[in-house]
């Protein structure tokens, strides 16, 4: 596998989700402390993926314990146009937000879960993902945003599906995933 240097990385993408405990503000410091070159990028607690989207590694494995989040990343990798089409069809009003928030999504396709997840995260007050003990999304809506979608091109003409592995992991054995 070819190592990638930080100097060879194209202009960074922006994460499409805000995440509690996210590293978006720390990316410059993290990049300054990153190795000069690396092979496979491994992120056991991906969350919003700030460092991943900044680095756009040639090969990566993203993991997290949140199955909805991982389904969202899979859908963005495999069917970003389908996700965006669903999001464009969703109205931006409080009534729809409340109906969508109550929808059971776990048995739906990754594309539907991703649209649900992104819409609620973007339309929810201050953008966090939070659920109650019943695993129901419980953030109040603000529904004043305009959708903005990141570019999924990394400068080489490859989309994320060409080099991205994604797995749901309860963080029991993150080192085993990295091998």
Secondary structure as UniProt FT lines:
FT   STRAND          4..5
FT   HELIX           6..8
FT   TURN            20..21
FT   HELIX           24..26
FT   HELIX           27..33
FT   STRAND          37..38
FT   STRAND          40..43
FT   TURN            44..45
FT   TURN            47..48
FT   HELIX           50..55
FT   STRAND          59..64
FT   HELIX           67..89
FT   HELIX           94..102
FT   TURN            106..107
FT   HELIX           110..123
FT   HELIX           125..127
FT   TURN            133..134
FT   HELIX           160..162
FT   STRAND          164..168
FT   HELIX           174..178
//
